[in-house]
């Protein structure tokens, strides 16, 4: 390869990670008003995903008590959510291209709300397992559909939008947790709480989506199966980084409270404060994320976020001070918040690759880290220690970052045509 070709290759990859499309968008009052309505619909999709996820968490103790489930049996039931989401994510690309963005978001969002009401009814173990499995499918489809639509709007706008859209997801989590906890404390029955909130949420989502054209996002080419991009080159590296980040995020959900309790000696009732700080930091960082990406570029935001995650994990291993542990979790939330939005935005910009197929592949492979993480870290913690498990996460993030930097400088960043697989 000549020096000129190498320079062209490097520039191609830098454009994938650094900036969104620089094409100046139309700027008329009608266009701006339409874009605001579409952005509101996209935010509603992300908010719905975060709201329903956080709504499931308070239901779990009721399920365990009502059905008298042993921890191992409860774990088996909970695994259904991950399995369902893993299979629901690839569906999103096909549904979006065949029926349009509005139909994909409306169907997956409303079904998620409906299934949460079924879960809150706690009709029996088998029905609960089936409902949670199908909720996982609809949730996975909803999250990827929202990312597909968000990436399309970002390209049209010509400036970063993904972090702000992901902020709506985090806000949905915070609002849901506060609303459900508050109503339950006031003595409102679980089914009334969840049922009422889900009716309102579904109605707001459908109203928000009314401003989106039914044909928007629909492909003229009829799809025949699941839409994927080949997992190689830039797509593979983005997927692996996404997998490591999702694993780290899932580890904080599953293990941070246990870590600060066992290592930091924090009382069990206060151990959950660490994850609360983590989520709050994510919401704050995502609200500022688009401005950060626009000012510093995707690559710097990605590298800085990864290094913050690695540094805070190492700091948590090196000390048992509760103050340092809580501060580390907050800083880690700031660092990890905008990595997934940057990766998804970068995937949609890979040269020669269909954006819908690229996002579907990256998110589906990335979610594998969220699924495998808890069991893998539990195995390491049981045979070594929790500190070793957290160091493993730091090492995984470092390897993913180094590989991403290496591949972005030696490949041409191209992706083959989308492939459609029958499943």
LINDA-V584507 format. One record per pair of residues at least 24 apart in sequence whose C-alpha atoms are under 7 Angstrom apart, sorted by sequence separation. I is the first residue (numbers start at 0). GAP is how many residues later the second one is. D is the distance in whole Angstrom. If there is no record, write none. Layout:
i=I gap=GAP d=D
i=I gap=GAP d=D
This chain:
i=307 gap=24 d=6
i=111 gap=26 d=6
i=308 gap=26 d=6
i=110 gap=27 d=7
i=111 gap=27 d=6
i=307 gap=27 d=5
i=308 gap=27 d=7
i=305 gap=29 d=7
i=107 gap=30 d=5
i=304 gap=30 d=4
i=305 gap=30 d=7
i=107 gap=31 d=7
i=304 gap=31 d=6
i=107 gap=33 d=6
i=108 gap=33 d=6
i=107 gap=34 d=5
i=304 gap=34 d=7
i=104 gap=37 d=6
i=301 gap=37 d=6
i=104 gap=40 d=6
i=301 gap=40 d=7
i=103 gap=41 d=6
i=104 gap=41 d=7
i=100 gap=44 d=7
i=297 gap=44 d=6
i=87 gap=48 d=7
i=100 gap=48 d=6
i=79 gap=49 d=7
i=83 gap=49 d=5
i=87 gap=49 d=4
i=91 gap=49 d=5
i=95 gap=49 d=7
i=280 gap=49 d=6
i=284 gap=49 d=5
i=288 gap=49 d=6
i=82 gap=50 d=7
i=83 gap=50 d=6
i=86 gap=50 d=6
i=87 gap=50 d=6
i=90 gap=50 d=6
i=80 gap=51 d=6
i=84 gap=51 d=4
i=88 gap=51 d=5
i=277 gap=51 d=5
i=281 gap=51 d=5
i=285 gap=51 d=6
i=76 gap=52 d=6
i=79 gap=52 d=6
i=80 gap=52 d=5
i=83 gap=52 d=4
i=84 gap=52 d=5
i=87 gap=52 d=5
i=88 gap=52 d=5
i=91 gap=52 d=6
i=273 gap=52 d=5
i=276 gap=52 d=7
i=277 gap=52 d=5
i=280 gap=52 d=5
i=281 gap=52 d=5
i=284 gap=52 d=6
i=285 gap=52 d=6
i=79 gap=53 d=5
i=83 gap=53 d=4
i=87 gap=53 d=5
i=91 gap=53 d=5
i=276 gap=53 d=5
i=280 gap=53 d=5
i=80 gap=54 d=7
i=81 gap=54 d=6
i=84 gap=54 d=6
i=85 gap=54 d=7
i=277 gap=54 d=7
i=278 gap=54 d=6
i=80 gap=55 d=5
i=84 gap=55 d=4
i=88 gap=55 d=6
i=273 gap=55 d=6
i=277 gap=55 d=5
i=281 gap=55 d=5
i=263 gap=56 d=5
i=265 gap=56 d=7
i=262 gap=57 d=6
i=263 gap=57 d=6
i=66 gap=58 d=7
i=263 gap=58 d=5
i=62 gap=59 d=6
i=44 gap=60 d=6
i=47 gap=61 d=7
i=51 gap=61 d=7
i=58 gap=61 d=6
i=356 gap=61 d=6
i=259 gap=62 d=7
i=350 gap=62 d=6
i=351 gap=62 d=6
i=352 gap=62 d=5
i=349 gap=63 d=6
i=350 gap=63 d=5
i=351 gap=63 d=5
i=352 gap=63 d=6
i=349 gap=64 d=6
i=350 gap=64 d=6
i=351 gap=64 d=7
i=352 gap=64 d=6
i=353 gap=64 d=6
i=259 gap=65 d=7
i=349 gap=65 d=7
i=352 gap=65 d=7
i=119 gap=70 d=7
i=120 gap=70 d=6
i=316 gap=70 d=5
i=119 gap=71 d=5
i=116 gap=74 d=7
i=119 gap=74 d=7
i=116 gap=77 d=6
i=312 gap=77 d=6
i=313 gap=77 d=7
i=116 gap=78 d=5
i=312 gap=78 d=7
i=312 gap=81 d=6
i=309 gap=84 d=5
i=112 gap=85 d=5
i=309 gap=87 d=7
i=112 gap=89 d=7
i=48 gap=90 d=7
i=305 gap=91 d=7
i=109 gap=92 d=5
i=48 gap=93 d=7
i=48 gap=94 d=6
i=45 gap=97 d=7
i=241 gap=98 d=7
i=45 gap=100 d=6
i=105 gap=100 d=6
i=44 gap=101 d=6
i=241 gap=101 d=7
i=41 gap=104 d=6
i=237 gap=105 d=6
i=41 gap=107 d=7
i=101 gap=107 d=6
i=41 gap=108 d=6
i=101 gap=110 d=6
i=102 gap=111 d=7
i=101 gap=112 d=6
i=170 gap=112 d=6
i=234 gap=112 d=7
i=169 gap=113 d=5
i=99 gap=114 d=6
i=99 gap=115 d=5
i=100 gap=115 d=6
i=99 gap=116 d=5
i=100 gap=116 d=5
i=166 gap=116 d=5
i=99 gap=117 d=5
i=99 gap=118 d=4
i=45 gap=119 d=7
i=49 gap=119 d=4
i=53 gap=119 d=5
i=98 gap=119 d=6
i=166 gap=119 d=5
i=45 gap=120 d=6
i=48 gap=120 d=6
i=49 gap=120 d=6
i=52 gap=120 d=7
i=96 gap=120 d=6
i=97 gap=120 d=6
i=165 gap=120 d=7
i=166 gap=120 d=6
i=241 gap=120 d=7
i=245 gap=120 d=6
i=249 gap=120 d=6
i=253 gap=120 d=7
i=46 gap=121 d=5
i=50 gap=121 d=4
i=54 gap=121 d=6
i=95 gap=121 d=6
i=96 gap=121 d=4
i=97 gap=121 d=6
i=245 gap=121 d=6
i=42 gap=122 d=5
i=45 gap=122 d=6
i=46 gap=122 d=4
i=49 gap=122 d=5
i=50 gap=122 d=5
i=53 gap=122 d=6
i=54 gap=122 d=7
i=95 gap=122 d=6
i=96 gap=122 d=5
i=163 gap=122 d=6
i=242 gap=122 d=6
i=246 gap=122 d=5
i=250 gap=122 d=7
i=45 gap=123 d=5
i=49 gap=123 d=5
i=53 gap=123 d=6
i=162 gap=123 d=5
i=163 gap=123 d=5
i=234 gap=123 d=7
i=238 gap=123 d=4
i=242 gap=123 d=4
i=245 gap=123 d=6
i=246 gap=123 d=5
i=249 gap=123 d=7
i=250 gap=123 d=6
i=46 gap=124 d=7
i=47 gap=124 d=7
i=97 gap=124 d=7
i=162 gap=124 d=7
i=237 gap=124 d=7
i=241 gap=124 d=5
i=242 gap=124 d=6
i=245 gap=124 d=5
i=42 gap=125 d=6
i=46 gap=125 d=5
i=50 gap=125 d=5
i=97 gap=125 d=7
i=163 gap=125 d=6
i=242 gap=125 d=6
i=243 gap=125 d=6
i=162 gap=126 d=5
i=163 gap=126 d=6
i=238 gap=126 d=6
i=239 gap=126 d=7
i=242 gap=126 d=5
i=246 gap=126 d=5
i=162 gap=127 d=5
i=234 gap=127 d=7
i=238 gap=127 d=6
i=258 gap=127 d=7
i=161 gap=128 d=7
i=228 gap=128 d=5
i=93 gap=129 d=7
i=160 gap=129 d=6
i=227 gap=129 d=5
i=228 gap=129 d=5
i=159 gap=130 d=5
i=226 gap=130 d=5
i=227 gap=130 d=7
i=24 gap=131 d=6
i=93 gap=131 d=7
i=24 gap=132 d=6
i=93 gap=132 d=6
i=227 gap=132 d=6
i=228 gap=132 d=6
i=24 gap=133 d=6
i=93 gap=133 d=6
i=159 gap=133 d=7
i=227 gap=133 d=6
i=20 gap=134 d=6
i=23 gap=134 d=6
i=92 gap=134 d=6
i=159 gap=134 d=6
i=19 gap=135 d=7
i=22 gap=135 d=6
i=90 gap=135 d=6
i=158 gap=135 d=7
i=21 gap=136 d=5
i=89 gap=136 d=6
i=20 gap=137 d=5
i=19 gap=138 d=6
i=20 gap=138 d=7
i=19 gap=139 d=6
i=19 gap=140 d=6
i=247 gap=145 d=6
i=243 gap=152 d=6
i=243 gap=153 d=6
i=240 gap=159 d=5
i=44 gap=160 d=7
i=239 gap=160 d=6
i=240 gap=160 d=7
i=43 gap=161 d=6
i=43 gap=164 d=7
i=40 gap=167 d=5
i=236 gap=167 d=6
i=39 gap=168 d=7
i=40 gap=168 d=5
i=37 gap=173 d=6
i=36 gap=174 d=6
i=37 gap=174 d=6
i=162 gap=175 d=6
i=165 gap=175 d=7
i=162 gap=178 d=5
i=232 gap=178 d=7
i=161 gap=179 d=5
i=233 gap=179 d=5
i=232 gap=180 d=6
i=233 gap=180 d=7
i=161 gap=183 d=7
i=229 gap=185 d=7
i=229 gap=186 d=6
i=228 gap=188 d=7
i=229 gap=188 d=7
i=228 gap=189 d=5
i=227 gap=190 d=6
i=228 gap=190 d=6
i=226 gap=191 d=7
i=227 gap=191 d=5
i=226 gap=192 d=6
i=227 gap=192 d=6
i=226 gap=193 d=5
i=150 gap=194 d=6
i=225 gap=194 d=5
i=226 gap=194 d=7
i=224 gap=195 d=5
i=225 gap=195 d=5
i=223 gap=196 d=6
i=224 gap=196 d=5
i=225 gap=196 d=6
i=150 gap=197 d=7
i=224 gap=197 d=4
i=225 gap=197 d=7
i=223 gap=198 d=7
i=224 gap=198 d=7
i=147 gap=208 d=6
i=147 gap=211 d=7
i=143 gap=216 d=7
i=92 gap=263 d=6
i=92 gap=264 d=6
i=92 gap=267 d=6
i=89 gap=270 d=6
i=88 gap=271 d=7
i=89 gap=274 d=7
i=88 gap=275 d=6
i=18 gap=278 d=6
i=85 gap=278 d=6
i=17 gap=279 d=5
i=18 gap=279 d=6
i=17 gap=280 d=4
i=16 gap=281 d=5
i=17 gap=281 d=5
i=85 gap=281 d=7
i=16 gap=282 d=5
i=81 gap=289 d=6
i=16 gap=329 d=5
i=15 gap=330 d=6
i=15 gap=333 d=6
i=15 gap=334 d=6
i=12 gap=395 d=5
i=12 gap=396 d=7
i=9 gap=399 d=5
i=12 gap=399 d=6
i=11 gap=400 d=6
i=12 gap=400 d=5
i=11 gap=401 d=7
i=8 gap=402 d=7
i=8 gap=403 d=5
